[in-house]
Amino acid sequence: MPDILSVVRSCLARNQLIENASLWVRGLRWGELGTSDGIDQLVSDVEQRWDTRIDYILGSDTFYDPADFNKLLMTAAYVIHRHNKSCKFITAYQERRSFRSPFK
């Protein structure tokens, strides 16, 4: 994950954006609880830093590795069931191989 975070920060810099009180980059490990990059910590940070809730979870091509399907769904479910019952999980998915589908 550290590799992708540096890419995201580089994209911010190229667009003359800087991390500040209203824009920050951080890692999130799907399915993790009780760690600095777990979903429970992210929810706590959002509530404390901005005094708000997560309203949308947006994803694109997130169902890639079958080993991660349950972790991703658990992460989205945590936000929806324990943080904001009105949160919407919106993702795009293209089935490439039927044996890898999370929707069988």
Secondary structure as UniProt FT lines:
FT   HELIX           2..14
FT   TURN            15..16
FT   TURN            21..22
FT   TURN            30..31
FT   TURN            36..37
FT   HELIX           39..50
FT   STRAND          56..60
FT   HELIX           66..68
FT   HELIX           69..82
FT   TURN            85..86
FT   STRAND          88..92
FT   HELIX           98..100
FT   TURN            102..103
//
